[in-house]
């Protein structure tokens, strides 16, 4: 058993999944309603922010996903009392913060990359922080040097040890002028979480401005103890939208909002998908007729999110003509297409990207491009999930394909998609979950 599979099984167990395999009979349109809670990329960071307060905090609409479980146990390891109040509402009491044993943190860090964001708050509260080996999805190089450089700018001392990376702040943390070499979401969050209690003024240039960043700022403005309802998960919403398009279905995503999905909605419509905006959500559906090819360039906000391209590519295998997806954020995010090709898709990955006179996003040395030619009939296959977003894309492909597919390593999906097995049932998917 690979370590990736072990991580997936651990993730599955944290949210009540007992198997790591699902057998899907594809070719059936998904129809019905699903709910989306707070964003994975906000809720876990908001939980870390509770460390900065001197009174308890309340966070609402927290999704029941394994990454939330990891952060919960990390907070508890540091003495924060975490109470589930029901219906996605959590209470965090940081009044008894204490140093954690390395073994506890090391055991938890293997399945998430959130521990790096504990550094600033822990330096403020305890004067030191330890970063063990970090987990998370295997989607290419995700260096932490942006984080460490920012922390050094605040006055942190970084030392490597056999345990990992140890940070101390012998003179406390001071405000700093920081310019990121790339508008990294994680590094921006690191600066924000560190700056709020640092002595003096901090100025951050080239910051990420994703909606989840803005929501984290709203939380940090309340710090002393906060009450907050998390922004909806736009990645999950876009994934279900792509599933509706690929399977010829009709899915109402309760909780989805137009404003945060504007860029995705523009592309969804260009491909030939239809949507209706409602006060309580968005209906995504295939209106009939041929889907159209598109050219997409991923980028930081307000561009097309890198997390959106993977599920969309499945739908693009059913479009008439040649689509191109330029991935400019991560350098190894097309590994999931191998399984799609095995299922019959016509996809060519260009490892060094493609030149184009119509490009809007500046080329980056790490970028790749995928050319998708369709429509192609997908057929069932045995698939092992490689990462979170790619994994959900494999589920969509299996649901779209004719015949039976066996998808393993599905525990990884529970890192970011709440109760996805139950939601597939609600949408009428034909499958057997061996749990």
N, C-alpha and C positions, 0 to 999 in steps of 0.2 A: 504493500500500500504506500503510495506516495505521500510526502508531507502535505501536499496540497489537498489530497483527499482527507487526511486526518484533520486538517484545519476546517474543511467543509463539514465533516461530521460533527466536530465540536460546535461549529456555528449552528448547525441544524438542531442539535440537542438543546441549545440555549433557548430556542423558541418553540420547543415541543415537537420538532420533527425527529422521527426515530429511524428513518431510512435515508439512504443517499441515492435513491433511484426512482425514476418515474417512467412509466411506459405509456406513450401517447399514440393514439390513433388519429392521425391528422386529416386534413381536408374538410373540417367543419368550421363554419363561420362562428366567431365568438360574438355573443349578443347578451346584453344585460347591463347591470350597474355595478360599479366597484367604488369603494371609498379610498381616498388617499389622506393620510394624516400628515403630520409635520415632516419637513425635509430631513432626511438622514444627515445632509451636509450642514444643517443648522442645529438640530436637536442635540447632537453629541457635543458640539462646540459650546452651546448654551449650558450644558451640564458642567463642562469644565469651568465656565465663567462663574458658576456658583461658588467655586473655591475663593474667589476674590472678595466675596461679600462678608460682612460681619454679622448678618442676620440671615434667617432661612429664606430660600427662594422657591417659587412655584413655577413650574413649566407645564404648559398644557399642549395637548395634541402630540405627545411623544409617541413615535411609532414603536410597535412591538417587533423590533429587529435585533439581530444578534450584536450589532455594534453598540447599541444602547446598553445591552447586557454587559459588554466589556467595560464600558465607561462607568457603569454603575458599580461594578466590582472594584475598579481602580479607585473610584472615589471612596468606597467603603474601606479599601486598604489604607487610605490616608486619613481615616477617621471621620469622614463625612457621613452623616446619617441620611440614607436615601429611603424615602417612603413612597410606595405606589398608592396613590389615593383613588385609583380606579378611572376607567375611561380615558386612559392616556395622560393622566395628570400625576405629576411627580413633585415631591417636596424634598429639598436638599438643605440640610442643616450643617454648616461648616464650623460650628463653634468648638469642635474638639479635633481640629486637624493635627495630625502627628506623622512622624516619619514612618514609611512603610518598609517592610522587609523586601530585599531585592528579589528573593525567590517568588514572592507574590506578583510583583510587577512584571518580572521576566515571563512568568507563565501566562499572563494576560496579553502582553505586548505582541506575542507571536501571531495573533489573529487580527490585528488592527494597527493603523498608523496614528491613531489619536494620541498615544502617549507623548509624542513630541510636543503637543500643545499644552501639556501640563507644566512645561518648563517655567514659563514666566510666572504663573500663579504660585507654583511651589517655591520659586526663588523668593517671592515676596513673603510667603507665609512661613517657610521653613529655612530659607537661606541656602538651600541646595536642591538639586534635582538630578535624577539618574535616568538616562535613556538606554534601555537594553536594545537588542535586535528588534527591528520593527517589521511588522507583517503587512497585511493589506494585499490588494490585487497585484498580480504580476503583469503589469502593463508597461514595462519599460523602466528606464532609470527615473527614479523619483528622489533625487538627492535631498539631503537635509541641510546642505551647506547654506542655503538661503536663510534657514531658521537660525543656524548657529552664528552666522555673520551678524544677523539682526540682534541676537542676544548679546553678542560681544559688544555691539555698539551701545547697548544699555549698560554695559559694565560687567557682564557675566564673564567668569573665567571658565574655560572649557578644557577639561582634561580627559584623555582616553585612559581607560582601565580595562582589566580583564572582564569586568562586568558589562561594559558598554561605554557610554560617555557620561561623565559626571560634570555637573555645572555647579558653581558656587558664585556667591555675590558678596565678597568680603566687605565691600563699601556700600552695599545697597545698589539698587538699580536707578539710573538717572535717565531723564529724557534725552532723546537723541534725534539727529537728522539722518534719516535712512532713505536710500533710493534703491529699490529692488531692480535687479537686472532684467526681470520679467515679472509681469503682474500675476505672480503666483497666489492662488487662493489661500493655500496653507500658510505661506510666509506672511501674507497680509493678516490672517487671523492671529498668527504668533505675535506680530507687532501690536495689534490691538489689545490682545489679552495681557501683554506685558506693559504697555504704555499707560494704562489707566491708573496704575498705582505707582508708576515710576515718578521720581521727584523731578519736577520741571516739565517743560513742553517737549512733545515729540512731534516731528513732522515726517510724514511718510509720502514719498513720491513713487509714481508708477505702481500704485496700489490696485489690487483687484477690486471690482465694484459690483460683483454678482449680487443678486437679490438676497442671498443668504448672508453675505457680508453686511449688507445694509440692516438686515434683521438682527445680526449679532451686535452691530453698533447701537441699535435701539435698546437692546438688553443692557449693554455696558453703560449706557446713559442712565439707567435705573439703578446701577450697582450701589449697594449697601445691603441689598436683598431685593430681588425683583419678582414681579408677576408678569408672565408673558405667554402668549399663545404662538406657537411656532408657525412660521410660513409653511404652506403646503409643499409637498415634494414634487417639484416640476419634472424631475427625472422619471419618477414613477408614472406621472401623468402622461408624459411623452411616450413612454414605453407601451402603455396600454393603447394609446392612440395608434402607434405603429402596428400593434397586434391587430387592431380593428381593420386597418388598411390592408395588411398582408393577407388576412384570412377572409377578406370580403365581409367583415362584420360590422357591428354597430354597438359601441360601448359608451355609456354615460359615466364619466369620471367625476364623482361627487367630490367637491372641494377644490377642483382645478380652477384657476383664475386666468383670465385673458392677459392681463398686463405682464405677468412674469413669463408667459409663453409666447409673446408676440413674434419673436424670430422663428420659433418652431412652427407656429401656425402659418406663417407666410410660406415656408417650404412645404408644409403638409398640403396646403391648397395647390401649390404649383405641381406637386406630384399627382394631384387629382383627387385627393381626399376632401371630405366635406366635414364641417363642424358647425354646431349651433351653440352660441354662448348663452348660458342661463345664470341666474343669480347664484345658484347653489352648485354650479359645476359646468362642464363642457361635454356635449355629445360629439363623439368622433365616429365617423362612419364612411364606408365605401359607397358612393352614390351610384355605382354601376359604370360601365364603360371602361375604356383602357386607361391605365395609369401612365403618366408621362415621365420621361427621364429628367433628371436635374443635375446641376453642378453645385456642390456644397463645399464650403471651406469652414472647418471648425476654427473657433477663436474664443478668446476670453469675452466676457460679457461687454457689450450687448450682442456679440456674435453668436453663431450657432454652436451650442455646447458640444464638447467632445463626447459627453455621455449620451447625447441624442443620436449620434451617427450610427452606432451599432444596431439598435433596433430598427432604425430607418432603412439600413442597408438590406434587411430582410424584405421589406416592402418593395425596395427598388429592384429586387430580382424579378418582380412581377410587372415592372414597367416596360413599355415598348420602346426600346432604343438603348442608348449608351449614357449611363450616369457616371459621374466622377465625384468621389469624395476625397477632398484634400484634408488630411489630418495634420494639424500644425501644433497641437498642444502636447501630445505624448508621441514618443518615437516608436512604440511597439504596440499599437492598439488594433492591428488588423489580424492578429493571430486567430481570432475567432472565425475568420472567413474560411479557414481550412475545412472546417466541418460543413460549412455551407456549400463549398465546392464538392465535397464528397456526396452531398445530398442533391447535386445536380446544378448548382448555380454556376454561372459564367462570370467569374470574378478574377481579375488580375491585379495583384498588389505590386506597386512600383516602390521599391525600398528607399529610393532617394527622391521620391516625389515626382511631380510633373510640372514642367514650365507651361505657362499660359499667359497670353497677353491680357486676358480679362480678369486675372487674379486681383482680388481686393486686399487679401491678407498678405502681408510681407512674408516671403519665404523664410523658413528656418532650417538650419542644417539638419535637424533631426526628423524633418517631416517625411511622411509617406503619402501615397495616393492609392486609392482603390478604384478600378474601373469595373463597373457592373453592367453587363449586357443582358437584356431581357426582352420579352419574358421567358423564363425557363420554368419547367415543371419540376418542383422539388419532390424528392422521394424519401421515404423513411430511412433512417440509419442509426447506428449506435454512436452516441456522442458523449464525450467527457467535457464538462464545463471548465473553462480555463480561468475565468474571472467574473466579477459581479455583472457588469453590463453586457459583456459578451455572453455570459450564461443566460441571461434573460432573452437575449437574441436567439440563442439556440432553442429555447423553449418556443419562441414565436415561429421559428423555422419548422420545428417538429409539428406544431399545430397547423401550419400551412401545408406541409408536405402530404402527398398521398402515401398511404401505408403506415406502418408502425415504426416508431422510433423509441429507442431506450436511451434516456438521458441520465447520466450519473454525475456525481459531485454537486448535486443540486443544493447542498447545504450552503454553498457560497452565496446563492441567491438570497438567502435569509438575512444576509448582512445588510441588505438595502431595500428589500421588498417585503412589506408586512403581510403575513397570512396569504401568500401568493397561491398556495394550494387551494385554500378555501375560495379564493377569488376565481380561480380557474373553474371550479365547480359551479359557482354562481353564473359564470359566462357560458356554461354548457359544453365545456371542453370534454372530449372523450379520452379518459386516461385512467390508469391504475397507479396509484401511489402506494408503493410497497412499504407501508409504515405500520 
